[in-house]
Amino acid sequence: MQRWRGLDHLPGGWGRCVVTIGVFDGVHKGHQALISRAVELARQRHVPCVLMTFDPHPSEVVRPGSHPAQLTTLRRRAELVEQLGVDHFCVLPFTVEMSRMPADEFVHEVLVERMHAAAVVVGENFTFGHKAAGNVELLKTLGHRFGFVTEGADLVTADEVTYSSTYIRACIDAGDVTAAAEALGRPHRLEGIVVRGDGRGKELGFPTANLSTPKFAAVPADGVYACWFTDSRGKQLKAAVSVGTNPTFSGRERRVEAFVLDVDEDYYGQRVSLDFVERLREMERFDSIEALLTEMHRDVDRTRELLDRS
């Protein structure tokens, strides 16, 4: 899959293509169905499939300070859509100027003149252009004029829940990583660089890898979780992960600390990831170190049991 940023870096000799457009944060089950349809249409027409996304998140440009929690980094998004068969991953820098572009101008300048779209596949609730004035019906109308087909894909629902990035963020914010995983089709992943901590875990016999996460990362609610820990070499290991401020020690700084089971290794400086499988308990303040250690041993046993089953 080719990855490029900005329309000025469009590969040479560009012909017709099928385009799917959106932020695609999370690449959840709804996104997967939409992208798979775009890939299918591209294969039928013997043209490449292009996924067009935006950076930064449009809401941060339109309403500064409103950037939603980020479910997936751009790099992770690219990895996931490549697995679905996308041929090109195009990132459009979202600027104030782009936010003011009229919907019909976006279609003509971007989709027709630059992308040479033969078909465009979007979600049925897709909006675009200045003040979100454009929608699927307008895309269809302009498509008839400019020679491309438009498909508005149905939203994906289950048990009366519509899968969306907003819904998944709410699940993660509540600590319900199980529901988030159901909507994503895989566990929610948090990535980061391992940094030095206080060393308190090591003193207690539970040395932890402390993650420094990206600015807008969707960090689950405070609590203890059973996770899969993947190191910089791609090795996957079991981990009991604490998210919170360490109330037993009157902590103030919110941290993500992973105790990796059955391994004695310093991960300092490595880029690692955590896949959140299940929440074990809420964050608690214990009256003694002994009580805390007893509960930590229980956390490790439950983590091992849960991940062995999964």
Secondary structure, 3 states (H helix, E strand, C coil): CEEEECHHHCCCCCCCEEEEECCCCCCCHHHHHHHHHHHHHHHHHCCCEEEEEEECCHHHHHCCCCCCCECCCHHHHHHHHHHCCCCEEEEEECCHHHHCCCHHHHHHHHHHHHCCEEEEEEECCCCECHHHCECHHHHHHHHHHHCCEEEEECCCEECCEECCHHHHHHHHHCCCHHHHHHHHCCCEEEEEEEECCCCHHHHHCCCCEEEECCCCECCCCCEEEEEEEECCCCCEEEEEEEEECCHHHCCCCCEEEEEECCCCCCCCCCEEEEEEEEEEECCCCCCCHHHHHHHHHHHHHHHHHHHHHC
